[in-house]
Amino acid sequence: MACDRAAALALHAAAIVLALAGCSGEIAPPLIRTGTPCAYCRMPAEDLHFACERASDGAWKVYDAISCMMRDAPDVTARSAYLPDHERYRLHRADSMWVVHGEFQTPMPGGYAAFFERAEADSFAAAHRGTVGTYRDFARSIDR
């Protein structure tokens, strides 16, 4: 009897958590699987320091480099684009990230990396002759 009540309470708690998560209106992207072809250049996404994704027509498009997503979707909305924190590989909404454009190797030419913490972005930029800005700052000026 106690097991039935505990199971019912656990199920109820899980339903509440799921309902509250749905209230935010934001759907987090799925984890990027290495080897997934880039939606722009078709190269496999192998390095999770740079692999990113965005929502498009009810699906998620994966990119092997931030520069590929910039070329394919320079005007994405904050809720639909996710960049990886270069230091932790965790995806965050593009509008919450600091992007560094500098002299370092990336899967595709471009030299873009993203950081959740501004101090980390500044430090990385200083070490790689880079500048710090937002996704939109750089996407507006990238060659297509």
Salt bridges, closest charged atoms under 4 A:
GLU26 OE1 - ARG93 NH1 3.09
ASP47 OD1 - HIS49 ND1 2.79
ASP72 OD2 - ARG54 NH2 3.24
ASP85 OD2 - ARG88 NH1 3.06
GLU87 OE2 - HIS86 ND1 3.26
ASP95 OD2 - ARG93 NH2 2.88
GLU103 OE1 - ARG129 NH1 3.39
GLU120 OE2 - ARG88 NH2 2.72
ASP122 OD1 - ARG118 NE 2.85
